[in-house]
Amino acid sequence: MSSFRVSSLIGCPKHLLLVFYTDRRAYQFRVVTNQGKILGTTEIYYTEKAAENAARKCLVEQNL
């Protein structure tokens, strides 16, 4: 089982944005919508800011 550490959690009325650091020494993100849908990719990012920017881009692409 892989482990991770939450780096940032940003809450908005329509979604939660989660950035986390993985045991692969990289960051990933997930977006949880208010309907419970989880969005994200398996891509890794080497900085927390890069993962957060990718999450925000995902929000724009999904019209959230």
C-alpha positions in Angstrom: 0.0 0.0 0.0 1.4 3.4 -0.9 1.4 6.3 1.5 1.0 10.0 1.0 1.1 13.3 3.0 -1.5 16.0 2.3 0.3 19.2 1.3 -2.6 21.4 0.8 -6.4 21.3 0.9 -8.4 24.1 -0.6 -12.1 24.2 -0.1 -14.6 26.1 -2.3 -18.4 25.9 -2.4 -18.4 23.5 -5.4 -15.2 21.4 -4.8 -12.2 20.5 -2.7 -8.7 20.7 -4.2 -6.2 18.3 -2.6 -2.5 18.3 -3.3 -0.5 15.5 -1.8 3.1 14.2 -1.7 3.5 10.5 -2.5 6.0 7.9 -1.5 7.4 8.2 -5.1 8.8 11.6 -4.0 6.5 13.6 -6.1 3.2 15.5 -5.9 -0.2 14.6 -7.3 -3.6 16.2 -7.0 -7.3 15.3 -6.8 -10.4 17.4 -7.1 -13.6 16.3 -5.3 -16.8 17.9 -6.5 -19.8 18.6 -4.4 -21.5 15.6 -6.1 -18.7 13.4 -4.9 -17.0 12.9 -8.2 -13.2 12.6 -7.9 -11.0 14.1 -10.7 -7.3 13.7 -11.2 -4.6 12.0 -13.2 -1.7 9.6 -12.5 0.8 12.4 -13.6 3.4 13.4 -11.1 4.7 16.9 -10.4 8.0 17.8 -8.7 6.7 20.8 -6.9 3.6 21.4 -4.8 2.9 24.6 -6.9 3.0 22.6 -10.2 0.5 20.1 -8.9 -1.8 22.9 -7.6 -1.6 24.7 -11.0 -2.5 21.4 -12.8 -5.5 21.0 -10.5 -6.7 24.5 -11.2 -6.3 23.8 -14.9 -8.4 20.7 -14.5 -11.1 22.8 -12.8 -11.2 25.2 -15.8 -11.2 22.3 -18.3 -14.1 20.7 -16.4 -16.0 24.0 -16.1 -16.0 23.7 -12.3 
